[in-house]
Amino acid sequence: MLIDPSCPAPGRWVLYPGGPEIDAKWYYALPALIAIGQCRHHHRPTWNPIARLLRNAAREKTLQVLEQIQPSNGGFLEATPLTSFVTMSLAGSGLADHPVARKGVEFIQASVRADGSWPIDTHLATWVTTLSVNALGEALPDEDRAPIRQWLLAQQYREVHPFTDAAPGGWSWTPLPGGVPDADDTPGALLALKQLGDIDDTTRDAARAGCVWLLDLQNRDGGIPTFCRGWTNLPFDRSSPDLTAHTLRAWLAWRDELPELADRIDAAIHAAARFLAQSEGAGLDGWAPLWFGNQHEPHEINWTYGTAKVLLALNEPEQQALPGGALRVTRAKNALLEMQHETGAWSGFKGGEPSIEETALALEALAGVSENDEDAQAKLEAARNRATLWLIEQVESGAWTEPSPIGFYFAKLWYFEKLYPMIATVGALSRMQPAPKS
């Protein structure tokens, strides 16, 4: 890999000398690619003398790029696996004393847990905060709303991202310097800001920037990718049903507050709905998410997670009015009911080991569904009641604090988040509470 960091075009890196450009959105892979290139050149240099000279000349250039894109705390993407890989590659190439390697070691040392283990990501503070706000809903105390709102507003990226060239307006999963804006945390923050209420010009401006960021991110197929608009060939530019559904909910929440964006949002919603209609799995499987999975499913897909997220998005009067909207709600509901255990719980697929997270996600999505047919409504209510009782039993026994590894990271690394089961349970049981009588 021969890269010229002096390229004048913003957000571009140029293969050196005179080679093709690399878009800044490939930042997510760039640290690993440079590290691999350094290691390969050190251990298996090319036999071609001209190529060897070029690579030797470019070696320092690529290290300069790596140093430029390393966050201030040393952690690439705030991730232990990626940072460790880069650090080990440099050390194995005789570069253990290079500033990037030293900062990588400092990051690894600083992020070790008390028990000697490491997290995949340092922490998910922004992500779990927005999930918590949205799960609590109206139960969130009034005195907590203003501080949370102020903190969330402070986490929004207000300038072009220095590493990815991402436009202002998005949110990352973490407030730490290695985070980058993405299309799951941005909708989550937008929904949380709307839920927190007391909307003023500052909040509205932030929401406008976030909605525009997502509008500009939408792929040609109508779906929403994770980090960057692209050709949907790689994980970070591939359209995903769960991200698309999350974005739909955010756009719908803010549409009326942002009339100047209404036409763009309406067009984007129609395109996203078409994507969801086309991305449904075969039979009754439902929709497959991108960054969540189930390691026991034959293809590691978490059908419950993806289908629940799509059902939450489409089960709104405005969304059901879209072409095929009501049909997709029915199919998502049927897919979830088909996967439910007799105990009332859910796994990520039919017949799998149930978990708190998957059961709560399915119940939350089904809580807002209603049927015109009495028999179908009775079946739905019975399924929800079984799930509610199962979750209550887990709360009363204390088992609801035990997370399951449903998070799916690069390179098939699985992770769990200790707050996921509690957040999901609160969200589901809150939606199952009877509406207060007027």
C-alpha positions in Angstrom: 0.0 0.0 0.0 1.7 3.2 -1.2 -0.1 6.3 0.1 0.7 10.0 -0.3 -0.6 12.0 2.7 0.1 15.3 1.1 -2.9 14.9 -1.3 -4.5 18.4 -1.4 -8.1 17.2 -2.0 -10.0 17.1 1.3 -11.0 13.6 2.4 -8.8 11.9 -0.2 -5.6 9.8 0.1 -3.5 9.2 -3.0 -1.6 6.0 -3.8 2.1 7.0 -4.1 3.5 7.9 -6.6 0.8 9.0 -9.0 -1.6 6.2 -8.2 -5.4 6.2 -7.7 -7.1 8.1 -4.9 -8.6 6.5 -1.8 -11.7 8.1 -0.4 -11.6 9.1 3.3 -14.6 6.9 4.0 -12.3 3.9 3.8 -10.7 5.2 7.0 -12.3 2.2 8.8 -10.0 -0.2 6.9 -7.0 2.1 6.4 -5.2 1.5 9.7 -5.3 -2.3 9.2 -4.3 -2.0 5.5 -1.3 0.1 6.3 -0.3 -2.2 9.2 -0.6 -5.2 6.9 1.4 -3.5 4.2 4.2 -2.6 6.7 4.4 -6.1 8.0 4.3 -7.8 4.6 7.0 -5.5 3.3 9.2 -6.2 6.3 8.9 -10.0 6.3 8.3 -10.7 2.6 9.8 -7.9 0.5 9.2 -8.0 -3.2 11.9 -9.5 -5.4 11.5 -6.7 -8.0 14.2 -4.2 -7.2 12.2 -1.2 -8.6 9.1 -2.1 -6.6 11.3 -2.6 -3.5 12.8 0.9 -3.9 9.3 2.4 -4.3 8.0 0.6 -1.3 11.0 1.6 0.8 10.5 5.2 -0.3 6.8 5.1 0.5 7.2 3.3 3.9 7.6 6.5 5.9 4.8 8.1 3.9 2.3 5.4 5.0 3.5 5.7 8.6 2.8 9.4 8.4 -0.7 8.7 7.3 -1.2 6.2 10.1 0.0 8.8 12.6 -2.3 11.4 11.2 -5.4 9.3 11.5 -4.7 7.9 14.9 -7.0 9.4 17.5 -5.4 11.4 20.4 -5.9 8.6 22.9 -4.3 6.1 20.5 -7.4 3.9 19.9 -8.5 3.4 16.3 -12.3 3.4 16.4 -12.0 3.1 20.2 -11.6 -0.6 19.5 -9.2 -2.9 21.2 -9.0 -5.5 18.4 -8.2 -3.0 15.7 -5.8 -1.0 17.8 -4.1 -4.3 19.0 -3.8 -5.5 15.4 -2.1 -2.3 14.2 0.2 -2.2 17.2 1.3 -5.9 16.9 1.8 -5.5 13.2 4.1 -2.5 13.7 6.0 -4.2 16.5 6.4 -7.3 14.3 7.9 -5.0 11.6 10.6 -3.6 13.8 8.6 -0.5 14.6 7.8 -1.1 18.3 9.1 2.3 19.2 7.2 4.2 16.5 4.8 6.8 18.0 1.7 5.0 16.7 2.8 1.8 18.3 3.6 3.5 21.6 0.2 5.3 21.7 -1.5 2.0 20.8 0.1 0.3 23.8 -1.0 3.2 26.0 -4.6 2.8 24.8 -4.5 -0.9 25.4 -3.1 -0.5 28.9 -5.7 2.2 29.7 -8.7 0.2 28.6 -8.0 -3.1 30.4 -10.7 -4.1 32.8 -10.2 -4.9 36.5 -10.5 -8.6 35.8 -7.8 -8.5 33.1 -10.1 -8.6 30.1 -10.7 -6.0 27.4 -13.9 -4.7 25.8 -14.2 -4.6 22.0 -15.2 -1.0 22.2 -14.0 1.2 25.1 -17.6 2.1 25.9 -20.9 2.9 24.2 -22.0 5.9 26.4 -23.8 7.8 23.7 -25.6 4.7 22.3 -26.8 3.3 25.6 -27.9 6.8 26.8 -30.1 7.3 23.8 -31.5 3.7 24.1 -32.2 4.4 27.8 -34.0 7.7 27.1 -36.1 6.1 24.4 -36.9 3.1 26.6 -38.0 5.1 29.6 -40.1 7.5 27.6 -42.4 9.5 29.8 -41.1 7.8 32.9 -37.9 9.7 32.7 -37.9 12.2 35.6 -38.3 15.9 34.5 -35.2 17.0 36.4 -33.0 14.6 34.4 -34.1 15.7 31.0 -32.3 19.0 30.6 -28.8 17.6 31.6 -29.2 14.6 29.3 -30.3 16.9 26.4 -27.4 19.2 27.0 -25.0 16.2 27.0 -26.4 14.7 23.9 -26.3 18.0 22.0 -22.6 18.3 22.9 -21.9 14.9 21.4 -23.1 15.9 17.9 -20.3 16.4 15.3 -20.4 20.0 14.3 -17.5 20.0 11.9 -16.2 17.7 9.1 -14.8 14.6 10.7 -11.0 14.7 10.6 -10.5 11.1 9.6 -13.6 10.0 7.6 -14.5 13.4 6.0 -18.1 12.8 7.2 -20.2 15.9 7.1 -21.4 17.6 10.3 -24.6 16.5 11.9 -24.1 12.9 13.0 -23.5 11.2 16.3 -21.1 8.4 17.3 -21.5 5.6 19.8 -19.1 7.2 22.2 -17.9 10.7 23.2 -14.2 9.5 23.0 -11.9 10.7 20.2 -11.9 7.5 18.3 -15.6 7.5 17.6 -17.1 8.3 14.1 -20.7 9.2 13.2 -22.9 6.4 12.1 -26.5 5.7 11.1 -27.6 3.8 14.2 -26.4 6.3 16.8 -27.6 9.3 14.8 -31.3 8.1 14.6 -31.1 7.1 18.3 -29.9 10.5 19.3 -32.6 12.2 17.2 -35.4 10.0 18.8 -34.0 10.7 22.2 -33.9 14.5 21.7 -37.5 14.4 20.5 -38.5 12.2 23.5 -36.8 14.6 25.9 -39.1 17.4 24.8 -38.8 21.1 25.5 -37.7 21.6 21.9 -36.0 25.0 21.4 -34.1 26.5 18.4 -30.8 24.8 19.5 -32.4 21.3 19.6 -34.3 22.0 16.4 -31.0 23.0 14.6 -29.3 19.9 15.9 -32.2 17.7 14.7 -32.2 19.5 11.3 -28.4 18.7 10.9 -28.9 15.1 11.9 -31.8 14.6 9.5 -29.9 16.1 6.7 -26.9 13.9 7.5 -29.0 10.8 7.2 -30.7 12.1 4.0 -27.3 12.6 2.4 -26.3 9.1 3.6 -29.1 7.2 1.9 -27.9 4.7 -0.8 -29.4 4.5 -4.3 -31.3 1.4 -3.3 -33.2 3.4 -0.6 -31.5 1.8 2.3 -29.3 3.3 4.9 -25.6 2.2 5.4 -23.6 2.4 8.6 -21.0 5.0 8.0 -20.8 6.1 4.3 -22.8 6.1 1.1 -21.4 3.7 -1.3 -21.8 0.7 -3.6 -23.1 -1.6 -0.8 -20.2 -4.0 -1.2 -18.6 -3.7 2.2 -20.2 -3.8 5.7 -19.8 -0.1 6.3 -21.5 1.1 3.1 -24.0 -1.7 2.8 -27.7 -0.9 3.2 -29.2 -2.5 6.3 -32.8 -3.1 7.2 -32.4 -2.3 10.9 -30.5 0.9 10.2 -33.0 1.9 7.6 -35.9 1.2 10.0 -34.2 3.2 12.8 -33.7 6.2 10.4 -37.3 6.0 9.2 -38.5 6.4 12.8 -36.2 9.4 13.3 -37.3 11.1 10.1 -40.9 10.6 11.0 -40.4 11.9 14.5 -39.0 15.2 13.3 -40.8 15.7 10.0 -43.4 18.1 11.3 -40.9 20.1 13.3 -38.8 20.7 10.1 -41.3 21.7 7.4 -38.5 22.9 5.2 -37.2 19.3 4.9 -40.7 17.7 4.6 -40.4 17.0 0.8 -36.9 15.5 1.1 -38.0 13.4 4.1 -41.1 12.2 2.3 -39.1 11.1 -0.7 -36.5 9.4 1.4 -39.1 7.6 3.5 -40.8 6.2 0.3 -37.4 5.0 -1.0 -36.5 3.4 2.4 -39.9 1.7 2.5 -39.2 0.2 -1.0 -35.8 -1.0 0.3 -37.4 -2.7 3.3 -40.0 -4.4 1.1 -37.3 -5.8 -1.2 -34.9 -6.9 1.7 -37.4 -9.2 3.4 -36.0 -12.7 3.9 -37.6 -15.7 2.3 -40.6 -17.4 3.9 -41.3 -16.3 7.5 -37.7 -15.4 8.4 -38.3 -11.7 8.4 -35.4 -9.1 8.1 -31.7 -9.6 8.8 -29.8 -6.9 10.7 -26.2 -6.0 10.0 -24.4 -5.4 13.3 -26.4 -7.7 15.5 -26.7 -11.5 15.2 -27.1 -14.8 16.9 -24.1 -17.1 17.0 -26.2 -20.2 17.2 -28.2 -19.5 14.1 -26.8 -21.4 11.1 -25.9 -18.2 9.3 -25.4 -16.2 12.5 -28.5 -14.0 11.6 -30.6 -12.5 14.3 -34.0 -12.6 12.6 -35.8 -11.4 15.8 -33.7 -8.3 16.1 -34.0 -7.2 12.5 -37.7 -8.0 12.2 -38.6 -6.2 15.5 -36.8 -3.1 14.3 -38.6 -3.1 11.0 -42.0 -3.7 12.7 -41.4 -0.7 15.1 -40.7 1.5 12.1 -43.5 0.4 9.8 -46.3 0.1 12.5 -47.2 3.8 12.3 -50.3 5.1 10.4 -48.1 7.2 8.2 -45.8 4.2 7.3 -48.6 1.7 6.8 -50.1 4.1 4.2 -46.9 3.6 2.1 -47.1 1.1 -0.7 -46.9 -2.4 0.9 -46.6 -0.9 4.4 -49.6 -2.7 5.9 -48.6 -5.9 4.3 -45.0 -5.7 5.7 -46.4 -5.0 9.2 -48.5 -8.2 8.9 -45.6 -10.2 7.6 -43.2 -8.9 10.4 -45.8 -9.7 13.0 -46.3 -13.2 11.7 -42.6 -13.8 11.5 -42.1 -12.9 15.1 -45.1 -14.9 16.3 -43.7 -17.9 14.4 -40.4 -17.7 16.2 -41.9 -17.4 19.7 -41.2 -20.2 22.2 -44.1 -21.9 24.0 -42.7 -20.3 27.2 -43.4 -16.9 25.7 -39.7 -16.0 25.1 -37.7 -15.4 21.9 -34.3 -16.4 20.5 -32.8 -14.8 17.4 -34.4 -17.6 15.4 -37.0 -20.2 15.7 -36.0 -23.0 18.1 -32.9 -21.2 19.5 -32.0 -20.5 23.1 -34.1 -17.6 24.3 -32.6 -14.4 25.7 -33.8 -11.3 27.6 -32.8 -9.0 24.8 -34.5 -10.8 22.0 -37.7 -11.4 24.0 -37.9 -7.8 25.0 -37.2 -6.5 21.5 -39.9 -8.7 20.0 -42.5 -7.8 22.7 -41.8 -4.0 22.3 -42.4 -4.3 18.5 -45.6 -6.4 18.9 -47.0 -4.2 21.7 -48.2 -1.5 19.2 -49.8 -4.0 16.8 -53.6 -4.4 16.6 -55.7 -6.7 14.5 -59.2 -6.2 13.0 -60.0 -9.9 13.1 -61.0 -11.0 16.6 -59.3 -14.3 16.5 -56.1 -12.8 15.2 -56.2 -10.2 17.9 -56.8 -12.8 20.6 -53.8 -14.8 19.3 -51.7 -11.7 19.4 -52.7 -10.8 22.9 -52.0 -14.3 24.2 -48.5 -14.2 22.7 -47.8 -10.8 24.2 -49.1 -11.9 27.6 -46.9 -15.0 27.6 -43.9 -12.8 26.7 -44.8 -10.2 29.4 -45.1 -12.9 32.1 -41.8 -14.4 31.0 -40.0 -11.1 31.2 -41.5 -10.3 34.6 -40.3 -13.6 35.9 -36.8 -12.8 34.7 -37.0 -9.4 36.5 -38.2 -10.9 39.7 -35.5 -13.6 39.7 -32.8 -11.1 38.9 -31.9 -12.9 35.6 -32.8 -9.8 33.6 -29.4 -8.3 34.4 -27.5 -11.1 32.5 -26.6 -10.0 29.0 -26.3 -12.2 25.9 -23.8 -11.8 23.1 -26.0 -10.4 20.4 -23.6 -7.7 19.3 -21.8 -8.6 16.1 -18.5 -6.8 15.3 -16.0 -6.9 12.5 -14.3 -10.2 11.9 -17.1 -12.2 13.6 -16.3 -11.0 17.1 -19.3 -11.2 19.4 -20.0 -8.9 22.3 -22.6 -8.2 24.9 -23.5 -5.0 26.6 -24.5 -5.2 30.3 -27.3 -2.6 29.9 -28.9 -4.1 26.8 -31.2 -6.6 28.7 -32.3 -4.0 31.2 -32.9 -1.3 28.6 -34.8 -3.6 26.3 -36.9 -5.0 29.2 -37.9 -1.5 30.4 -38.8 -0.5 26.8 -41.0 -3.6 26.3 -42.8 -3.5 29.6 -43.4 0.2 29.4 -45.1 -0.3 26.0 -47.2 -3.1 27.5 -48.5 -0.9 30.3 -52.2 0.0 29.8 -52.8 3.6 28.8 -53.9 5.9 31.6 -57.6 6.5 31.8 -58.6 10.1 30.9 
